[in-house]
């Protein structure tokens, strides 16, 4: 398992947190995610053999937010 923290732009409330975590949870291979809208981050634990960074970023974008480089 791989742990990664991504910077997410635009989260401002509990709904934002839930939306990001829900989209990431739809990816097969994501074990857990924990978004923190106050810090603007999401910590993701995933199987890198099944999920790529691009997959994670795509899920966050699907939730309506963008990933900062």
C-alpha positions in Angstrom: 0.0 0.0 0.0 1.1 3.5 -0.8 0.2 6.6 1.3 0.1 10.0 -0.5 -1.0 13.4 0.4 -2.4 15.6 -2.3 -3.1 19.3 -2.2 -6.7 20.0 -3.2 -7.8 23.5 -4.3 -11.3 24.7 -3.5 -12.5 22.7 -0.5 -14.2 24.9 2.1 -16.6 22.7 4.1 -17.7 19.3 5.3 -19.6 18.7 2.1 -16.4 19.3 0.1 -14.6 16.8 2.3 -17.4 14.2 1.8 -17.5 14.7 -2.0 -13.7 14.2 -2.4 -13.7 11.1 -0.2 -16.7 9.6 -1.9 -15.2 10.0 -5.4 -11.9 8.5 -4.3 -13.7 5.7 -2.6 -15.2 4.6 -5.9 -11.8 3.7 -7.2 -11.0 0.1 -6.9 -7.7 -0.1 -5.1 -8.2 2.9 -2.8 -8.2 1.6 0.8 -8.9 4.9 2.5 -9.0 8.6 2.1 -9.2 11.5 4.6 -9.7 15.0 3.3 -9.1 18.0 5.4 -10.7 21.1 4.0 -9.0 23.4 6.5 -5.6 22.3 5.3 -6.6 21.8 1.7 -5.3 18.3 1.6 -6.4 14.7 1.2 -4.5 11.7 2.5 -5.0 8.6 0.4 -3.9 5.0 1.0 -4.1 2.9 -2.1 -2.6 0.0 -4.1 -0.3 1.5 -6.6 -0.6 -1.6 -8.8 -4.3 -0.9 -9.3 -4.5 3.0 -9.0 -2.3 5.7 -10.5 -1.8 9.2 -9.3 -3.7 10.3 -12.5 -6.7 8.2 -11.3 -6.6 9.9 -7.9 -6.5 13.3 -9.5 -9.3 12.4 -11.9 -11.5 11.4 -9.1 -10.9 14.6 -7.2 -11.6 16.6 -10.4 -14.8 14.6 -10.8 -15.8 15.8 -7.4 -15.4 19.3 -8.6 -12.0 20.3 -7.2 -8.5 20.5 -8.6 -5.2 19.1 -7.5 -2.3 21.5 -6.9 1.1 20.5 -8.2 
